[in-house]
Amino acid sequence: MKALSRNLGITFDKGSPDSFLLPDLWRKLDDHPHPSTNKLISELQEYRENILDNCIQSPEYLILWLYENQGVRRFDASNRLFLVLTDKSNFFESWKLKRAKPLICKKVKKYLDEADNRTWLELNFDWKGDTYTTESEAIFIVKE
């Protein structure tokens, strides 16, 4: 994205952290009329959707990552039920789905209605040199 932006004369703050730079470049490239920008954005969107599909099919990898990358002050190896909110039309604004109460309630209700038929994933994860065992599951709430 940086290289294509440079080639097209799109300016960006080189000192900006990646967490700010990525959505900024995405928007700027998406707004640019050059055919290569459309191709790149489409490829990146497809790549992200494939990652999401893989996480839905095999949530244990995402759950392990969430446990292993939690902050020191928030560390806990307790059993957890994760709500994963994703807006496929704008991945960067997925956090806004936390306000989508009807969508969340519908998915959580469906999950709870099927809870008797579900077994949680038993996972082992490493954190700060120690190994922990936990049971966990994820509910994926995806807005198309």
LOSE-865616 format. One line per field, with one value per atom (N, C-alpha, C): residue number from 1; residue in one letter; y, z, x. Coordinates in nm, 2 decimals. Layout:
<atoms>
nr = NUM; ...
rest = A; ...
c2 = Y; ...
c3 = Z; ...
c1 = X; ...
</atoms>
This chain:
<atoms>
nr = 1; 1; 1; 2; 2; 2; 3; 3; 3; 4; 4; 4; 5; 5; 5; 6; 6; 6; 7; 7; 7; 8; 8; 8; 9; 9; 9; 10; 10; 10; 11; 11; 11; 12; 12; 12; 13; 13; 13; 14; 14; 14; 15; 15; 15; 16; 16; 16; 17; 17; 17; 18; 18; 18; 19; 19; 19; 20; 20; 20; 21; 21; 21; 22; 22; 22; 23; 23; 23; 24; 24; 24; 25; 25; 25; 26; 26; 26; 27; 27; 27; 28; 28; 28; 29; 29; 29; 30; 30; 30; 31; 31; 31; 32; 32; 32; 33; 33; 33; 34; 34; 34; 35; 35; 35; 36; 36; 36; 37; 37; 37; 38; 38; 38; 39; 39; 39; 40; 40; 40; 41; 41; 41; 42; 42; 42; 43; 43; 43; 44; 44; 44; 45; 45; 45; 46; 46; 46; 47; 47; 47; 48; 48; 48; 49; 49; 49; 50; 50; 50; 51; 51; 51; 52; 52; 52; 53; 53; 53; 54; 54; 54; 55; 55; 55; 56; 56; 56; 57; 57; 57; 58; 58; 58; 59; 59; 59; 60; 60; 60; 61; 61; 61; 62; 62; 62; 63; 63; 63; 64; 64; 64; 65; 65; 65; 66; 66; 66; 67; 67; 67; 68; 68; 68; 69; 69; 69; 70; 70; 70; 71; 71; 71; 72; 72; 72; 73; 73; 73; 74; 74; 74; 75; 75; 75; 76; 76; 76; 77; 77; 77; 78; 78; 78; 79; 79; 79; 80; 80; 80; 81; 81; 81; 82; 82; 82; 83; 83; 83; 84; 84; 84; 85; 85; 85; 86; 86; 86; 87; 87; 87; 88; 88; 88; 89; 89; 89; 90; 90; 90; 91; 91; 91; 92; 92; 92; 93; 93; 93; 94; 94; 94; 95; 95; 95; 96; 96; 96; 97; 97; 97; 98; 98; 98; 99; 99; 99; 100; 100; 100; 101; 101; 101; 102; 102; 102; 103; 103; 103; 104; 104; 104; 105; 105; 105; 106; 106; 106; 107; 107; 107; 108; 108; 108; 109; 109; 109; 110; 110; 110; 111; 111; 111; 112; 112; 112; 113; 113; 113; 114; 114; 114; 115; 115; 115; 116; 116; 116; 117; 117; 117; 118; 118; 118; 119; 119; 119; 120; 120; 120; 121; 121; 121; 122; 122; 122; 123; 123; 123; 124; 124; 124; 125; 125; 125; 126; 126; 126; 127; 127; 127; 128; 128; 128; 129; 129; 129; 130; 130; 130; 131; 131; 131; 132; 132; 132; 133; 133; 133; 134; 134; 134; 135; 135; 135; 136; 136; 136; 137; 137; 137; 138; 138; 138; 139; 139; 139; 140; 140; 140; 141; 141; 141; 142; 142; 142; 143; 143; 143; 144; 144; 144
rest = M; M; M; K; K; K; A; A; A; L; L; L; S; S; S; R; R; R; N; N; N; L; L; L; G; G; G; I; I; I; T; T; T; F; F; F; D; D; D; K; K; K; G; G; G; S; S; S; P; P; P; D; D; D; S; S; S; F; F; F; L; L; L; L; L; L; P; P; P; D; D; D; L; L; L; W; W; W; R; R; R; K; K; K; L; L; L; D; D; D; D; D; D; H; H; H; P; P; P; H; H; H; P; P; P; S; S; S; T; T; T; N; N; N; K; K; K; L; L; L; I; I; I; S; S; S; E; E; E; L; L; L; Q; Q; Q; E; E; E; Y; Y; Y; R; R; R; E; E; E; N; N; N; I; I; I; L; L; L; D; D; D; N; N; N; C; C; C; I; I; I; Q; Q; Q; S; S; S; P; P; P; E; E; E; Y; Y; Y; L; L; L; I; I; I; L; L; L; W; W; W; L; L; L; Y; Y; Y; E; E; E; N; N; N; Q; Q; Q; G; G; G; V; V; V; R; R; R; R; R; R; F; F; F; D; D; D; A; A; A; S; S; S; N; N; N; R; R; R; L; L; L; F; F; F; L; L; L; V; V; V; L; L; L; T; T; T; D; D; D; K; K; K; S; S; S; N; N; N; F; F; F; F; F; F; E; E; E; S; S; S; W; W; W; K; K; K; L; L; L; K; K; K; R; R; R; A; A; A; K; K; K; P; P; P; L; L; L; I; I; I; C; C; C; K; K; K; K; K; K; V; V; V; K; K; K; K; K; K; Y; Y; Y; L; L; L; D; D; D; E; E; E; A; A; A; D; D; D; N; N; N; R; R; R; T; T; T; W; W; W; L; L; L; E; E; E; L; L; L; N; N; N; F; F; F; D; D; D; W; W; W; K; K; K; G; G; G; D; D; D; T; T; T; Y; Y; Y; T; T; T; T; T; T; E; E; E; S; S; S; E; E; E; A; A; A; I; I; I; F; F; F; I; I; I; V; V; V; K; K; K; E; E; E
c2 = -0.12; 0.00; 0.13; 0.12; 0.24; 0.26; 0.15; 0.17; 0.22; 0.17; 0.21; 0.36; 0.39; 0.53; 0.63; 0.59; 0.67; 0.68; 0.57; 0.57; 0.66; 0.67; 0.76; 0.90; 0.93; 1.06; 1.09; 0.98; 1.00; 1.02; 1.13; 1.16; 1.09; 1.06; 1.00; 1.03; 1.02; 1.05; 0.93; 0.93; 0.82; 0.78; 0.87; 0.85; 0.80; 0.78; 0.74; 0.59; 0.55; 0.41; 0.33; 0.20; 0.12; 0.11; 0.11; 0.11; 0.23; 0.34; 0.46; 0.47; 0.42; 0.43; 0.34; 0.22; 0.12; 0.17; 0.22; 0.27; 0.39; 0.48; 0.60; 0.57; 0.48; 0.44; 0.37; 0.29; 0.21; 0.31; 0.41; 0.51; 0.59; 0.63; 0.71; 0.63; 0.51; 0.43; 0.39; 0.37; 0.33; 0.45; 0.57; 0.69; 0.73; 0.67; 0.71; 0.64; 0.71; 0.64; 0.55; 0.54; 0.45; 0.30; 0.23; 0.09; 0.00; 0.03; -0.06; -0.04; 0.07; 0.09; 0.00; 0.00; -0.09; -0.23; -0.28; -0.41; -0.45; -0.36; -0.39; -0.39; -0.30; -0.29; -0.42; -0.46; -0.59; -0.71; -0.71; -0.83; -0.83; -0.71; -0.70; -0.74; -0.69; -0.72; -0.87; -0.93; -1.08; -1.15; -1.11; -1.17; -1.16; -1.05; -1.03; -1.12; -1.13; -1.22; -1.36; -1.40; -1.54; -1.57; -1.47; -1.49; -1.50; -1.42; -1.43; -1.56; -1.61; -1.74; -1.85; -1.84; -1.94; -1.94; -1.82; -1.80; -1.86; -1.84; -1.90; -2.05; -2.10; -2.25; -2.31; -2.24; -2.29; -2.18; -2.16; -2.04; -2.06; -2.18; -2.20; -2.12; -2.09; -2.01; -1.87; -1.81; -1.68; -1.67; -1.76; -1.77; -1.78; -1.86; -1.87; -1.74; -1.68; -1.55; -1.45; -1.44; -1.35; -1.37; -1.50; -1.53; -1.49; -1.53; -1.51; -1.36; -1.28; -1.14; -1.04; -1.09; -1.00; -0.92; -0.80; -0.72; -0.77; -0.73; -0.78; -0.75; -0.63; -0.59; -0.66; -0.71; -0.78; -0.93; -0.98; -1.13; -1.20; -1.31; -1.40; -1.53; -1.64; -1.77; -1.83; -1.75; -1.81; -1.85; -1.93; -1.97; -1.84; -1.83; -1.71; -1.74; -1.66; -1.66; -1.53; -1.54; -1.41; -1.38; -1.25; -1.20; -1.13; -1.18; -1.13; -1.05; -0.92; -0.83; -0.79; -0.81; -0.78; -0.72; -0.61; -0.54; -0.56; -0.65; -0.69; -0.57; -0.47; -0.36; -0.26; -0.26; -0.17; -0.23; -0.31; -0.38; -0.29; -0.17; -0.07; -0.02; -0.03; 0.03; -0.08; -0.20; -0.32; -0.29; -0.21; -0.18; -0.11; -0.04; 0.02; -0.08; -0.20; -0.30; -0.33; -0.29; -0.31; -0.23; -0.14; -0.07; -0.14; -0.24; -0.31; -0.42; -0.37; -0.46; -0.57; -0.54; -0.64; -0.75; -0.72; -0.82; -0.90; -0.84; -0.91; -1.01; -0.95; -1.04; -1.16; -1.14; -1.25; -1.36; -1.32; -1.42; -1.49; -1.41; -1.47; -1.56; -1.52; -1.61; -1.74; -1.73; -1.85; -1.94; -1.88; -1.96; -2.02; -1.95; -2.01; -2.11; -2.10; -2.20; -2.33; -2.32; -2.44; -2.49; -2.43; -2.45; -2.60; -2.66; -2.80; -2.89; -2.86; -2.94; -2.90; -2.81; -2.75; -2.79; -2.82; -2.84; -2.73; -2.68; -2.57; -2.63; -2.54; -2.58; -2.58; -2.69; -2.70; -2.66; -2.56; -2.50; -2.49; -2.51; -2.48; -2.36; -2.26; -2.15; -2.11; -2.04; -2.00; -1.85; -1.81; -1.66; -1.64; -1.56; -1.52; -1.64; -1.74; -1.86; -1.97; -1.95; -2.05; -2.10; -2.22; -2.28; -2.29; -2.25; -2.25; -2.33; -2.39; -2.46; -2.39; -2.37; -2.31; -2.37; -2.34; -2.37; -2.24; -2.24; -2.11; -2.14; -2.04; -2.04; -1.90; -1.89; -1.75; -1.75; -1.64; -1.61; -1.51; -1.54; -1.44; -1.37; -1.24; -1.15; -1.07; -1.11; -1.05; -0.98; -0.85; -0.77; -0.77; -0.81; -0.82; -0.69
c3 = 0.00; 0.00; 0.00; 0.08; 0.08; -0.05; -0.11; -0.24; -0.35; -0.36; -0.46; -0.43; -0.30; -0.27; -0.31; -0.29; -0.33; -0.48; -0.56; -0.70; -0.76; -0.69; -0.74; -0.68; -0.60; -0.54; -0.43; -0.37; -0.25; -0.13; -0.06; 0.06; 0.18; 0.27; 0.40; 0.50; 0.63; 0.74; 0.76; 0.72; 0.74; 0.88; 0.97; 1.11; 1.19; 1.12; 1.18; 1.21; 1.33; 1.36; 1.26; 1.24; 1.14; 1.17; 1.29; 1.33; 1.27; 1.25; 1.19; 1.04; 1.01; 0.87; 0.77; 0.82; 0.74; 0.69; 0.79; 0.74; 0.66; 0.69; 0.61; 0.47; 0.45; 0.31; 0.24; 0.31; 0.25; 0.19; 0.27; 0.23; 0.11; 0.12; 0.01; -0.12; -0.11; -0.23; -0.29; -0.20; -0.24; -0.32; -0.28; -0.34; -0.47; -0.49; -0.61; -0.74; -0.85; -0.97; -1.05; -1.01; -1.09; -1.08; -1.19; -1.19; -1.09; -1.07; -0.98; -0.83; -0.80; -0.66; -0.64; -0.74; -0.73; -0.71; -0.79; -0.79; -0.65; -0.60; -0.47; -0.36; -0.35; -0.25; -0.26; -0.38; -0.40; -0.35; -0.37; -0.33; -0.17; -0.12; 0.03; 0.10; 0.04; 0.09; 0.09; -0.03; -0.04; 0.06; 0.08; 0.17; 0.32; 0.35; 0.49; 0.50; 0.40; 0.41; 0.42; 0.35; 0.37; 0.51; 0.57; 0.71; 0.80; 0.78; 0.86; 0.84; 0.72; 0.70; 0.77; 0.76; 0.83; 0.98; 1.04; 1.18; 1.22; 1.14; 1.17; 1.17; 1.07; 1.05; 1.16; 1.20; 1.30; 1.40; 1.49; 1.59; 1.69; 1.70; 1.80; 1.78; 1.65; 1.63; 1.67; 1.64; 1.69; 1.84; 1.90; 2.04; 2.11; 2.06; 2.12; 2.11; 1.99; 1.97; 2.07; 2.09; 2.19; 2.33; 2.37; 2.50; 2.51; 2.41; 2.42; 2.40; 2.35; 2.32; 2.41; 2.52; 2.61; 2.69; 2.74; 2.81; 2.95; 3.01; 3.14; 3.24; 3.24; 3.34; 3.32; 3.20; 3.18; 3.18; 3.21; 3.20; 3.29; 3.23; 3.30; 3.21; 3.27; 3.20; 3.21; 3.26; 3.28; 3.15; 3.16; 3.05; 3.00; 2.86; 2.80; 2.69; 2.67; 2.55; 2.48; 2.36; 2.29; 2.19; 2.18; 2.08; 1.98; 1.85; 1.75; 1.65; 1.65; 1.57; 1.45; 1.33; 1.20; 1.11; 1.05; 0.95; 0.82; 0.73; 0.61; 0.51; 0.52; 0.43; 0.47; 0.60; 0.64; 0.77; 0.75; 0.86; 0.97; 0.93; 1.03; 1.12; 1.09; 1.17; 1.24; 1.24; 1.31; 1.45; 1.52; 1.66; 1.68; 1.57; 1.59; 1.60; 1.57; 1.58; 1.73; 1.82; 1.96; 1.99; 1.91; 1.93; 1.86; 1.78; 1.70; 1.79; 1.89; 1.99; 1.92; 1.83; 1.77; 1.70; 1.63; 1.57; 1.67; 1.77; 1.88; 1.95; 1.99; 2.06; 1.98; 1.85; 1.77; 1.77; 1.75; 1.74; 1.87; 1.98; 2.11; 2.15; 2.12; 2.15; 2.08; 1.95; 1.87; 1.93; 1.97; 2.04; 2.16; 2.25; 2.37; 2.35; 2.25; 2.22; 2.18; 2.12; 2.08; 2.17; 2.29; 2.39; 2.44; 2.45; 2.49; 2.40; 2.27; 2.17; 2.15; 2.23; 2.20; 2.31; 2.26; 2.36; 2.33; 2.44; 2.43; 2.39; 2.33; 2.29; 2.41; 2.43; 2.54; 2.48; 2.53; 2.47; 2.57; 2.52; 2.60; 2.53; 2.61; 2.56; 2.65; 2.58; 2.66; 2.68; 2.80; 2.83; 2.93; 2.89; 2.98; 3.03; 2.95; 2.98; 3.05; 3.09; 3.15; 3.06; 3.08; 3.00; 3.08; 3.02; 3.08; 3.00; 3.07; 3.00; 3.03; 2.93; 2.94; 2.84; 2.87; 2.77; 2.72; 2.59; 2.53; 2.41; 2.36; 2.24; 2.19; 2.06; 2.00; 1.93; 1.94; 1.86; 1.76; 1.64; 1.53; 1.49; 1.50; 1.46; 1.34; 1.22; 1.10; 1.03; 1.00; 0.92; 0.77; 0.68; 0.54; 0.48
c1 = 0.08; 0.00; 0.09; 0.19; 0.28; 0.35; 0.40; 0.47; 0.37; 0.25; 0.16; 0.12; 0.10; 0.07; 0.18; 0.31; 0.42; 0.42; 0.40; 0.40; 0.29; 0.18; 0.07; 0.07; 0.17; 0.18; 0.08; 0.03; -0.06; 0.03; 0.00; 0.08; 0.03; 0.12; 0.08; 0.18; 0.15; 0.24; 0.33; 0.45; 0.54; 0.57; 0.55; 0.58; 0.45; 0.34; 0.22; 0.23; 0.17; 0.17; 0.09; 0.12; 0.06; -0.10; -0.14; -0.28; -0.36; -0.29; -0.35; -0.33; -0.21; -0.17; -0.25; -0.27; -0.35; -0.48; -0.57; -0.70; -0.69; -0.59; -0.57; -0.54; -0.44; -0.40; -0.51; -0.58; -0.69; -0.79; -0.83; -0.93; -0.88; -0.75; -0.70; -0.69; -0.64; -0.63; -0.77; -0.87; -1.00; -1.07; -1.03; -1.08; -1.01; -0.90; -0.82; -0.87; -0.88; -0.94; -0.85; -0.72; -0.63; -0.67; -0.67; -0.71; -0.63; -0.51; -0.43; -0.47; -0.53; -0.58; -0.70; -0.79; -0.91; -0.87; -0.77; -0.73; -0.67; -0.59; -0.52; -0.63; -0.72; -0.82; -0.91; -0.94; -1.02; -0.95; -0.82; -0.74; -0.73; -0.71; -0.70; -0.83; -0.94; -1.07; -1.10; -1.06; -1.08; -0.99; -0.87; -0.78; -0.83; -0.89; -0.95; -1.07; -1.15; -1.27; -1.23; -1.12; -1.07; -1.02; -0.96; -0.91; -1.03; -1.13; -1.25; -1.32; -1.33; -1.39; -1.31; -1.18; -1.10; -1.12; -1.13; -1.15; -1.29; -1.39; -1.52; -1.52; -1.45; -1.44; -1.35; -1.24; -1.15; -1.12; -1.21; -1.19; -1.07; -1.02; -0.92; -0.80; -0.76; -0.64; -0.66; -0.77; -0.80; -0.81; -0.88; -0.89; -0.75; -0.67; -0.53; -0.46; -0.47; -0.41; -0.46; -0.59; -0.65; -0.60; -0.58; -0.53; -0.38; -0.30; -0.16; -0.12; -0.21; -0.17; -0.25; -0.30; -0.37; -0.26; -0.30; -0.21; -0.18; -0.07; -0.03; -0.14; -0.19; -0.29; -0.42; -0.45; -0.57; -0.56; -0.44; -0.42; -0.51; -0.57; -0.65; -0.66; -0.65; -0.66; -0.80; -0.90; -1.03; -1.10; -1.20; -1.28; -1.35; -1.35; -1.41; -1.50; -1.60; -1.68; -1.66; -1.59; -1.56; -1.67; -1.70; -1.79; -1.70; -1.70; -1.61; -1.70; -1.69; -1.77; -1.70; -1.76; -1.69; -1.79; -1.76; -1.84; -1.76; -1.81; -1.74; -1.73; -1.82; -1.82; -1.71; -1.67; -1.57; -1.51; -1.41; -1.34; -1.29; -1.25; -1.19; -1.30; -1.42; -1.53; -1.61; -1.56; -1.63; -1.66; -1.58; -1.61; -1.74; -1.79; -1.92; -2.04; -2.01; -2.12; -2.16; -2.08; -2.11; -2.24; -2.28; -2.41; -2.52; -2.50; -2.60; -2.67; -2.74; -2.80; -2.89; -2.98; -3.06; -2.98; -2.88; -2.79; -2.72; -2.66; -2.59; -2.69; -2.80; -2.90; -2.95; -2.97; -3.01; -2.91; -2.78; -2.67; -2.65; -2.65; -2.63; -2.74; -2.86; -2.98; -2.97; -2.93; -2.91; -2.80; -2.69; -2.59; -2.64; -2.71; -2.76; -2.86; -2.95; -3.05; -2.98; -2.87; -2.80; -2.69; -2.68; -2.57; -2.57; -2.68; -2.68; -2.61; -2.60; -2.53; -2.39; -2.34; -2.20; -2.10; -1.98; -1.87; -1.77; -1.72; -1.62; -1.49; -1.41; -1.27; -1.18; -1.11; -1.01; -0.88; -0.82; -0.70; -0.59; -0.47; -0.35; -0.28; -0.24; -0.17; -0.06; 0.04; 0.16; 0.15; 0.19; 0.19; 0.30; 0.39; 0.50; 0.58; 0.60; 0.68; 0.60; 0.48; 0.40; 0.29; 0.25; 0.14; 0.01; -0.10; -0.23; -0.33; -0.42; -0.53; -0.66; -0.74; -0.87; -0.97; -1.10; -1.20; -1.26; -1.28; -1.33; -1.41; -1.48; -1.56; -1.57; -1.61; -1.63; -1.76; -1.83; -1.95; -1.91; -1.93; -1.90; -2.02; -2.02; -2.13; -2.08; -2.13; -2.08; -2.19; -2.16; -2.25; -2.19; -2.28; -2.23; -2.22
</atoms>
